[in-house]
């Protein structure tokens, strides 16, 4: 049961012992930079990867340069608000060409993994899967556990985020768990995703238990910062399925503060938007406005999830303030963004938030239409708990409508 601090210690020692001119040192320092980022030590990771990239260029080692560029781009996606996904994809595709010519399976695993991540972040989970499968195949050929780990984790995320029905995701997840038995980082994601799936089929107690188990395992591995953010995302999804967002407000606030200290921005934008929704559910409109504003300021142009969430949170704030037209316009903007993706739950949630905004404005027929559309998406995915929320909303709405 190795942990990240042990890995960092071993890699640091190897980097000290290896001469600068050896290609193996570039491999070690790239791995060290990535390990530092996993541990939440973003400034040291940035310094290590930037130095590695410069050294690889000076040595004319194209393979090492491409591996370092991929790792550096990945780091930037979590720390740089101006991070350019289009430019990142261009680099990743260049890396595929260079590394294919070199026969570098390990490097190709990283390049295809980044391409898959980019497609997923843009809202195209189904398109991400083939890239992640290719990454996993190259990772297997390389014989390196680390090269297989990230593609597997992000394949799980793509499966659970996109249009694949809940029951099918559960089956795939069970197979992945069997195939990767003993890989504790993958086990963390299996537990976390299983928690969200349990919530979608109304087993909320099991969902909370699995998510807590995942966070404990992250901590045992020295990945407490990563675990707090990953399990914070899952906790919000569980609470949303259960219809009790205020229950996670305190935890989300604590995780956001922790990520701010670490200099992380990629996940924090999403968690801040989630926090705004929890605060809205509690009626803390001014706090929600602040959180939604911070989320907007940190959201990268390619981050669909955060872009939808901060808009729907702010739309709720505006509707509480009586600014019905502006609120509906912003909520509709979020629905349009989500509709361009294959993330059924995100699209459904945006529609249900639009329905809430319309209800508060007294637009009952339009609210019911949005809620019914959300219900159709939830039913298509097999998200029973969210379907319950949509049905309850429609029932309550019909009681409010004037006869």
C-alpha positions in Angstrom: 0.0 0.0 0.0 2.4 2.6 -1.3 1.5 6.3 -0.9 2.3 9.4 -2.8 4.8 10.8 -0.3 6.9 7.6 -0.6 6.7 7.9 -4.4 7.9 11.5 -4.2 10.7 10.6 -1.9 12.0 7.8 -4.1 11.7 9.9 -7.3 13.4 12.9 -5.6 16.3 10.6 -4.6 16.6 9.2 -8.1 16.6 12.7 -9.6 19.5 13.7 -7.3 21.6 10.6 -8.2 21.1 10.6 -11.9 23.4 12.8 -14.1 21.6 15.6 -15.9 22.6 14.3 -19.4 21.0 10.9 -18.9 17.6 10.5 -20.7 16.4 8.5 -17.7 16.6 11.6 -15.5 14.1 13.4 -17.7 11.7 10.4 -17.2 12.2 10.6 -13.5 11.6 14.3 -13.2 8.5 14.2 -15.4 7.1 11.5 -13.0 8.1 13.6 -10.0 6.4 16.7 -11.3 3.2 14.6 -11.9 3.4 13.0 -8.4 3.8 16.5 -6.8 0.7 17.7 -8.6 -1.2 14.6 -7.3 -0.1 15.5 -3.8 -1.5 19.0 -4.3 1.9 20.7 -4.4 1.2 22.7 -7.5 4.0 25.3 -7.4 6.8 22.7 -7.0 5.1 20.6 -9.7 5.2 23.6 -12.1 8.8 24.3 -11.4 9.8 20.7 -11.8 7.9 20.2 -15.1 9.0 23.5 -16.6 12.7 22.6 -15.9 12.2 19.1 -17.3 10.7 20.5 -20.5 13.5 23.0 -20.9 16.1 20.3 -20.3 14.5 17.9 -22.8 14.5 20.6 -25.5 18.2 21.5 -24.8 19.1 17.8 -25.2 17.0 17.4 -28.4 15.1 14.5 -26.8 11.8 14.7 -28.6 10.2 11.8 -26.8 11.0 13.2 -23.4 10.0 16.7 -24.5 6.5 15.5 -25.6 6.0 13.5 -22.4 7.0 16.5 -20.3 4.7 18.8 -22.4 1.7 16.5 -21.8 2.4 16.5 -18.1 2.8 20.3 -18.1 -0.4 20.8 -20.0 -2.2 18.6 -17.6 -1.0 20.6 -14.6 -2.0 23.8 -16.4 -5.6 22.6 -16.7 -5.9 22.6 -12.9 -4.0 25.8 -12.2 -4.4 28.3 -15.1 -7.7 30.0 -15.7 -6.6 31.0 -19.2 -5.7 27.4 -20.1 -6.4 26.9 -23.8 -8.0 23.5 -24.5 -7.7 23.9 -28.3 -4.0 24.6 -28.1 -3.6 21.6 -25.7 -5.3 19.3 -28.1 -3.0 20.5 -30.9 0.0 19.6 -28.8 -1.5 16.3 -27.8 -2.1 15.4 -31.5 1.5 16.4 -32.3 2.7 14.2 -29.5 0.8 11.3 -30.9 2.6 11.7 -34.2 6.0 12.1 -32.7 5.6 9.3 -30.1 4.1 6.9 -32.7 7.3 7.3 -34.8 9.4 6.6 -31.7 7.3 3.6 -30.7 6.8 5.2 -27.3 3.8 3.4 -25.8 4.1 5.1 -22.4 4.1 8.5 -24.0 1.2 7.6 -26.3 -0.8 6.5 -23.3 -0.4 10.0 -21.8 -1.1 11.8 -25.1 -4.3 9.8 -25.8 -5.4 10.2 -22.2 -5.1 14.0 -22.5 -7.1 13.9 -25.8 -9.8 11.9 -24.0 -9.9 14.3 -21.1 -10.3 17.2 -23.4 -13.2 15.6 -25.2 -14.9 14.8 -21.9 -14.4 18.3 -20.5 -16.0 19.7 -23.7 -19.1 17.6 -22.9 -18.5 14.7 -25.3 -18.2 11.6 -23.1 -19.0 9.2 -25.8 -16.3 10.6 -28.1 -13.8 10.5 -25.2 -14.2 6.8 -24.6 -12.3 5.6 -27.8 -9.4 8.0 -27.0 -9.2 6.7 -23.4 -9.4 3.1 -24.6 -6.5 3.8 -26.9 -4.6 5.3 -24.0 -5.3 2.3 -21.9 -4.1 -0.1 -24.7 -0.8 1.8 -25.0 -0.5 1.8 -21.2 -0.8 -2.0 -21.1 1.8 -2.3 -23.9 4.2 -0.1 -21.9 3.9 -2.5 -18.9 3.7 0.5 -16.5 1.0 0.7 -14.0 1.0 4.5 -13.9 0.4 4.6 -17.7 -2.7 2.4 -17.2 -4.0 4.2 -14.1 -5.1 7.6 -15.4 -6.8 6.3 -18.6 -8.7 3.8 -16.5 -9.9 6.4 -14.0 -11.0 8.8 -16.7 -12.7 6.1 -18.7 -14.8 5.4 -15.5 -15.6 9.1 -15.3 -16.6 9.3 -19.0 -18.8 6.2 -18.7 -20.6 7.6 -15.6 -20.9 11.2 -17.0 -22.2 10.5 -20.5 -25.2 8.8 -22.1 -24.6 5.3 -20.9 -27.5 4.0 -18.8 -26.8 3.6 -15.1 -27.3 -0.2 -15.1 -24.7 -0.6 -18.0 -22.2 1.7 -16.2 -22.5 -0.5 -13.1 -21.8 -3.6 -15.1 -18.7 -2.0 -16.8 -17.5 -0.7 -13.5 -17.7 -4.2 -11.9 -15.5 -5.5 -14.8 -13.0 -2.7 -14.4 -12.8 -3.3 -10.7 -12.0 -7.0 -11.3 -9.5 -6.3 -14.1 -7.6 -3.7 -11.9 -7.8 -5.4 -8.5 -4.9 -4.2 -6.4 -4.6 -0.8 -8.1 -5.7 1.4 -5.2 -5.9 4.7 -7.1 -8.4 3.0 -9.5 -10.2 1.6 -6.5 -10.7 5.1 -5.2 -12.5 6.1 -8.4 -14.5 2.8 -8.5 -15.7 3.5 -5.0 -16.5 7.2 -5.7 -18.4 6.4 -8.9 -20.2 3.5 -7.3 -21.4 6.0 -4.7 -22.9 8.3 -7.3 -24.5 5.3 -9.1 -26.0 4.1 -5.7 -27.6 7.6 -5.2 -29.1 7.5 -8.7 -30.9 4.2 -7.8 -32.1 5.7 -4.4 -29.7 3.9 -2.2 -28.5 7.0 -0.4 -27.1 5.4 2.7 -24.8 3.1 0.6 -23.9 6.1 -1.5 -22.6 8.1 1.5 -20.8 5.0 2.9 -19.0 4.3 -0.4 -18.0 8.0 -0.9 -16.6 8.1 2.7 -14.7 4.9 2.0 -13.2 6.4 -1.1 -12.1 9.5 0.7 -10.4 7.4 3.4 -8.6 5.4 0.8 -7.4 8.6 -1.0 -6.1 9.8 2.4 -4.3 6.5 3.0 -2.5 6.9 -0.3 -1.4 10.5 0.6 -3.9 12.0 -1.9 -6.0 13.8 0.7 -6.4 17.0 -1.4 -7.4 15.0 -4.5 -9.7 12.9 -2.4 -11.4 15.9 -0.8 -12.1 17.5 -4.2 -13.1 14.2 -6.0 -15.4 13.1 -3.1 -16.7 16.6 -2.7 -18.0 16.4 -6.3 -19.6 13.1 -5.6 -21.1 14.3 -2.3 -22.9 17.1 -4.2 -24.3 14.7 -6.8 -25.5 12.4 -3.9 -27.1 15.3 -2.1 -28.7 16.6 -5.3 -30.2 13.2 -6.0 -31.5 13.0 -2.5 -32.9 16.6 -2.7 -30.8 17.9 0.3 -28.1 20.2 -1.0 -27.7 22.2 2.3 -26.4 19.0 3.8 -23.1 19.4 1.8 -22.6 23.1 2.1 -20.1 23.0 5.0 -18.0 20.3 3.4 -18.0 22.1 0.0 -16.9 25.3 1.7 -14.1 23.6 3.5 -12.8 21.8 0.3 -12.9 25.1 -1.7 -10.8 26.8 1.0 -8.3 24.0 0.9 -7.9 24.1 -2.9 -7.5 27.8 -2.8 -4.5 27.4 -0.4 -3.0 24.9 -2.9 -3.4 27.2 -5.9 -5.8 24.8 -7.6 -8.4 26.4 -9.9 -9.8 23.7 -12.2 -11.9 21.7 -9.8 -12.4 24.7 -7.5 -14.5 26.5 -10.1 -16.9 23.5 -10.2 -17.0 23.1 -6.4 -17.7 26.8 -5.9 -20.6 26.6 -8.3 -21.9 23.6 -6.4 -21.5 25.5 -3.2 -23.6 28.3 -4.7 -26.4 25.8 -5.4 -26.2 24.5 -1.8 -26.4 28.1 -0.5 -29.3 28.9 -2.7 -31.1 25.8 -1.4 -30.6 27.2 2.1 -31.9 30.6 1.1 -28.5 32.3 1.5 -28.8 34.3 -1.6 -25.9 36.8 -1.0 -23.5 34.0 -0.2 -24.6 32.1 -3.3 -24.0 35.2 -5.4 -20.5 35.5 -4.1 -19.7 31.8 -4.7 -21.2 31.8 -8.2 -19.2 34.9 -9.1 -16.0 33.3 -7.9 -16.9 30.2 -9.9 -17.4 32.2 -13.0 -14.1 34.0 -12.6 -12.2 30.6 -12.4 -14.0 28.7 -15.1 -12.0 27.9 -18.1 -13.5 28.4 -21.5 -13.6 24.6 -22.2 -15.0 23.6 -18.8 -18.6 22.8 -19.6 -19.6 21.4 -16.2 -18.6 24.6 -14.3 -20.0 26.8 -17.1 -23.5 25.3 -16.7 -23.4 25.2 -12.9 -22.4 28.8 -12.2 -25.1 30.0 -14.7 -27.9 28.0 -13.1 -26.7 29.0 -9.6 -26.7 32.7 -10.6 -30.0 32.3 -12.3 -31.5 31.1 -9.0 -30.0 34.1 -7.2 -31.5 36.5 -9.8 -34.9 34.8 -9.5 -34.9 35.2 -5.7 -34.3 38.9 -6.2 -37.2 39.2 -8.6 -35.2 39.6 -11.8 -37.2 37.0 -13.6 -36.3 37.8 -17.2 -32.6 38.0 -16.6 -32.8 34.8 -14.5 -34.6 32.9 -17.2 -32.2 34.1 -19.9 -29.2 32.9 -17.9 -30.8 29.6 -17.0 -31.8 29.0 -20.7 -28.2 29.8 -21.6 -27.1 27.0 -19.3 -29.6 24.6 -20.8 -28.3 25.4 -24.3 -24.8 24.7 -23.3 -25.8 21.4 -21.6 -27.9 20.4 -24.6 -24.8 20.5 -26.8 -23.3 17.8 -24.7 -24.1 14.1 -24.1 -24.2 14.6 -20.3 -27.8 13.5 -19.6 -27.8 14.3 -15.9 -26.2 17.7 -16.4 -28.7 18.6 -19.1 -31.6 17.3 -16.9 -30.4 19.3 -13.9 -30.1 22.4 -15.9 -33.7 22.0 -17.2 -34.9 21.4 -13.6 -33.1 24.5 -12.5 -34.8 26.4 -15.3 -38.1 25.0 -14.2 -37.4 26.4 -10.7 -36.6 29.8 -12.0 -39.8 29.8 -14.1 -41.9 28.6 -11.2 -40.7 31.5 -9.0 -41.7 33.9 -11.8 -45.2 32.4 -11.9 -44.6 30.9 -15.4 -46.1 27.5 -14.4 -46.8 26.0 -17.8 -43.3 26.8 -19.0 -41.9 25.4 -15.8 -43.7 22.2 -16.2 -42.5 21.9 -19.8 -38.9 22.2 -18.6 -39.4 19.7 -15.8 -41.0 17.2 -18.1 -38.0 17.5 -20.4 -35.7 16.9 -17.5 -37.7 13.8 -16.5 -37.3 12.4 -20.0 -33.5 12.7 -19.7 -33.4 11.2 -16.2 -35.6 8.2 -17.3 -33.4 7.7 -20.4 -30.3 7.4 -18.2 -32.0 5.4 -15.5 -31.4 8.0 -12.8 -34.3 7.0 -10.6 -33.7 9.5 -7.8 -33.5 12.5 -10.1 -36.6 11.3 -11.9 -38.3 11.3 -8.5 -37.3 14.9 -8.0 -38.7 15.9 -11.4 -42.0 14.1 -10.7 -42.3 15.7 -7.3 -41.6 19.1 -8.8 -44.3 18.6 -11.5 -46.8 17.4 -8.9 -46.1 20.4 -6.6 -46.3 22.7 -9.6 -49.8 21.5 -10.6 -51.0 22.2 -7.0 -49.7 25.8 -7.3 -51.1 26.5 -10.8 -54.3 28.6 -10.8 -57.4 26.6 -11.9 
